[in-house]
Amino acid sequence: MSVNACARIVKEGDPDRFLAAMAAPVDARRVLFPLYALNIEVSRAPWLTQESMIAEMRLQWWRDVLTEIREGGVVRRHEVVDAVAEVLDADGAAALDGLVELRRWDIYKEPFEDDAHFWSYLDETAGNLMWISARALGAKDEAAIRAYARMHGLANWFLAVPELEARGRMPLPDGRPEAVAALARTALEGVRGLRFEKAAQPALLAGWQARSLLMQVVDHPARVAAGALGLSPIGKRLRLIKQSVFGE
């Protein structure tokens, strides 16, 4: 039942990732939904309050959960935690602790220091989530999966830029169109020629739109700030079907 609760959380909080998980085999969903639900709970924690201390406490609660899982002792009860504890081993819990720690940046309004800081944020959030998801499904090629996750994380971040700016954040190290296009090219180049394991494919489905979105950014980087980035409903459906059938 806790997996079903996680699926509901993902459906409500991240509809595109829900569709990706539903396109995966049933056994893979039992791994993906708990991890995706944890990601939603963690990623929204900084935005539920204007009080930074309370936001810090919310994130610390999840870090404590991951410590309990990592140490192999008694783990507190919670509908998401119950399911996640069945999926994670000690190394997986340690990696997701890094994801939670990086989300502290979302609490405050400081800009990224530079491109390296920005990429580190994506690698520790989107990268850790996709790698641990794939690893839990039996994947071994961490470098390839992390490169794909960087592309996926950047595409999702670009989609969120208008909302982040509306909330008073500075979401990009350099918002000039040429700099935005350069980020997209870097992420696309990072996956050029890569081959992905069959075991990783259900986790990679989460990034089914990423390549197409970043190609849009390369051609028309102003779409990011304008909130005009995206695929048509039929385009999204066809891209997901193609990737679920043929892989990435």
C-alpha positions as CSV (number, residue, x, y, z in Angstrom):
1,M,0.0,0.0,0.0
2,S,2.9,2.4,0.7
3,V,4.0,2.0,-3.0
4,N,0.5,3.0,-4.1
5,A,0.7,6.0,-1.8
6,C,4.0,7.0,-3.4
7,A,2.4,6.6,-6.9
8,R,-0.4,9.0,-5.9
9,I,2.2,11.5,-4.6
10,V,4.1,11.4,-7.9
11,K,1.0,11.6,-10.0
12,E,0.0,14.8,-8.2
13,G,3.4,16.4,-7.7
14,D,5.2,15.4,-10.9
15,P,2.8,14.3,-13.7
16,D,5.5,13.8,-16.3
17,R,7.6,11.6,-14.1
18,F,4.5,9.7,-13.2
19,L,3.9,9.0,-16.9
20,A,7.5,7.9,-17.3
21,A,7.2,5.5,-14.3
22,M,3.9,4.1,-15.7
23,A,5.7,3.3,-19.0
24,A,8.2,1.2,-17.1
25,P,7.6,-2.5,-16.3
26,V,5.6,-3.2,-13.2
27,D,8.5,-4.5,-11.1
28,A,10.5,-1.4,-11.9
29,R,7.6,0.8,-10.7
30,R,7.9,-0.7,-7.2
31,V,11.4,0.8,-7.2
32,L,10.8,4.1,-9.0
33,F,7.6,5.3,-7.3
34,P,9.1,5.4,-3.8
35,L,12.3,7.1,-4.9
36,Y,10.3,9.6,-7.0
37,A,8.0,10.3,-4.1
38,L,10.9,10.9,-1.8
39,N,12.3,13.4,-4.3
40,I,9.0,15.3,-4.4
41,E,8.8,15.5,-0.6
42,V,12.4,16.7,-0.4
43,S,12.2,19.2,-3.3
44,R,9.1,20.9,-2.1
45,A,10.2,21.2,1.5
46,P,12.0,24.5,1.0
47,W,9.0,26.0,-0.6
48,L,6.4,25.2,2.0
49,T,7.4,28.0,4.4
50,Q,9.0,31.4,4.4
51,E,10.8,30.5,7.6
52,S,14.3,29.2,6.7
53,M,14.7,27.4,10.0
54,I,11.5,25.5,9.5
55,A,12.6,24.6,5.9
56,E,16.0,23.4,7.3
57,M,14.2,21.3,9.8
58,R,12.0,19.7,7.1
59,L,15.1,18.7,5.1
60,Q,16.9,17.5,8.2
61,W,14.0,15.2,8.9
62,W,14.7,13.5,5.6
63,R,18.4,13.4,6.2
64,D,17.6,11.6,9.5
65,V,15.5,9.1,7.7
66,L,18.3,8.3,5.3
67,T,20.7,8.0,8.2
68,E,18.4,5.4,9.8
69,I,18.2,3.5,6.5
70,R,22.0,3.7,6.0
71,E,22.7,2.4,9.6
72,G,20.3,-0.5,9.2
73,G,18.5,0.1,12.5
74,V,14.9,1.0,13.3
75,V,13.5,3.3,10.7
76,R,10.6,5.7,11.5
77,R,7.2,5.0,10.0
78,H,5.9,7.1,7.1
79,E,4.1,6.1,3.9
80,V,7.0,7.2,1.7
81,V,9.7,6.1,4.1
82,D,8.2,2.6,4.4
83,A,8.5,2.1,0.7
84,V,11.9,3.8,0.3
85,A,13.4,1.6,3.1
86,E,12.6,-1.5,1.0
87,V,14.4,-0.1,-2.0
88,L,17.6,1.6,-0.7
89,D,20.8,0.0,0.6
90,A,23.4,1.9,2.7
91,D,25.2,3.4,-0.4
92,G,21.9,4.4,-2.0
93,A,20.8,6.2,1.2
94,A,24.2,8.0,1.4
95,A,23.8,9.2,-2.2
96,L,20.3,10.5,-1.6
97,D,21.5,12.3,1.5
98,G,23.7,14.3,-0.8
99,L,20.5,15.2,-2.8
100,V,18.8,16.4,0.4
101,E,21.8,18.5,1.4
102,L,22.0,20.2,-1.9
103,R,18.3,21.2,-1.6
104,R,19.3,23.6,1.1
105,W,20.3,26.0,-1.7
106,D,16.5,26.2,-2.6
107,I,15.8,27.8,0.8
108,Y,17.8,30.9,0.2
109,K,18.2,33.4,-2.6
110,E,21.9,33.4,-3.2
111,P,22.8,32.9,-6.9
112,F,25.0,30.1,-8.2
113,E,28.7,31.1,-7.9
114,D,29.5,30.0,-11.4
115,D,28.9,27.2,-14.0
116,A,30.7,24.6,-11.9
117,H,28.5,25.3,-8.9
118,F,25.4,25.1,-11.1
119,W,26.5,21.7,-12.6
120,S,27.3,20.4,-9.2
121,Y,23.8,21.2,-8.0
122,L,22.3,19.3,-11.0
123,D,24.7,16.4,-10.5
124,E,23.9,16.0,-6.8
125,T,20.1,16.3,-7.3
126,A,19.0,15.0,-10.7
127,G,22.1,13.0,-11.0
128,N,21.9,11.2,-7.7
129,L,18.2,10.5,-8.1
130,M,18.6,8.9,-11.6
131,W,21.7,7.0,-10.7
132,I,20.3,5.5,-7.5
133,S,17.1,4.7,-9.3
134,A,19.0,2.9,-12.1
135,R,21.4,1.2,-9.6
136,A,18.4,-0.2,-7.6
137,L,17.2,-1.7,-10.9
138,G,20.6,-3.4,-11.4
139,A,22.4,-0.9,-13.6
140,K,26.2,-0.6,-13.3
141,D,27.4,2.2,-15.7
142,E,27.3,5.2,-13.4
143,A,29.1,7.6,-15.7
144,A,26.7,7.1,-18.6
145,I,23.6,7.4,-16.4
146,R,24.9,10.5,-14.7
147,A,25.6,12.1,-18.1
148,Y,22.0,11.4,-19.1
149,A,20.7,12.7,-15.8
150,R,22.6,15.9,-16.3
151,M,20.8,16.4,-19.6
152,H,17.5,15.5,-18.0
153,G,18.1,17.8,-14.9
154,L,19.0,20.7,-17.1
155,A,15.9,20.4,-19.2
156,N,13.7,20.3,-16.1
157,W,15.6,23.2,-14.6
158,F,15.0,25.3,-17.8
159,L,11.3,24.5,-17.5
160,A,11.3,25.8,-14.0
161,V,13.2,29.1,-14.7
162,P,10.2,31.4,-15.1
163,E,8.6,30.2,-11.8
164,L,12.0,30.5,-9.9
165,E,12.5,34.0,-11.2
166,A,8.9,34.9,-10.1
167,R,9.8,33.8,-6.6
168,G,12.8,36.1,-6.5
169,R,15.5,33.5,-7.3
170,M,18.4,33.7,-9.7
171,P,18.2,30.2,-11.2
172,L,21.0,30.5,-13.8
173,P,24.7,31.5,-13.4
174,D,24.4,33.5,-16.5
175,G,21.0,34.2,-18.1
176,R,22.2,35.7,-21.4
177,P,20.8,33.7,-24.3
178,E,24.2,32.7,-25.5
179,A,25.1,31.3,-22.1
180,V,21.8,29.5,-21.8
181,A,22.4,27.9,-25.2
182,A,25.9,26.9,-24.2
183,L,24.6,25.0,-21.2
184,A,22.2,23.1,-23.4
185,R,25.0,22.2,-25.9
186,T,27.3,21.0,-23.0
187,A,24.6,18.6,-21.7
188,L,23.7,17.3,-25.2
189,E,27.4,16.8,-26.0
190,G,27.8,14.8,-22.8
191,V,25.5,12.0,-24.0
192,R,26.6,11.9,-27.6
193,G,27.5,8.4,-28.6
194,L,26.6,6.8,-25.2
195,R,25.1,3.4,-25.0
196,F,22.8,2.5,-22.0
197,E,22.3,-0.8,-20.3
198,K,18.9,-2.5,-20.5
199,A,18.7,-2.5,-16.7
200,A,18.9,1.3,-16.7
201,Q,16.2,2.0,-19.2
202,P,13.2,2.2,-16.8
203,A,15.0,4.9,-14.9
204,L,16.1,6.7,-18.0
205,L,12.4,7.1,-19.1
206,A,12.2,10.1,-16.7
207,G,14.2,12.1,-19.2
208,W,12.2,11.2,-22.2
209,Q,11.7,14.9,-23.2
210,A,15.1,16.2,-22.3
211,R,16.9,15.8,-25.6
212,S,14.1,17.5,-27.6
213,L,13.8,20.3,-25.1
214,L,17.5,21.1,-25.1
215,M,17.6,21.1,-28.8
216,Q,14.9,23.8,-28.7
217,V,17.1,25.8,-26.3
218,V,20.1,25.5,-28.6
219,D,18.0,27.0,-31.4
220,H,15.9,29.4,-29.4
221,P,17.4,30.1,-26.0
222,A,15.1,33.0,-25.3
223,R,12.3,30.4,-24.8
224,V,13.6,29.6,-21.4
225,A,13.0,33.0,-19.8
226,A,9.8,33.4,-21.8
227,G,8.4,30.1,-20.4
228,A,7.8,29.0,-24.0
229,L,9.8,25.7,-23.8
230,G,7.9,22.5,-24.2
231,L,6.6,19.7,-26.5
232,S,3.1,19.4,-27.8
233,P,0.9,16.8,-26.1
234,I,1.1,14.5,-29.1
235,G,4.8,15.1,-29.3
236,K,5.3,14.1,-25.7
237,R,3.2,11.0,-26.1
238,L,5.0,9.8,-29.2
239,R,8.4,10.5,-27.6
240,L,7.6,8.5,-24.5
241,I,6.2,5.6,-26.5
242,K,9.3,5.5,-28.7
243,Q,11.7,5.5,-25.7
244,S,9.7,2.9,-23.8
245,V,9.7,0.6,-26.8
246,F,13.2,1.2,-28.2
247,G,15.1,2.5,-25.3
248,E,17.4,5.6,-25.2
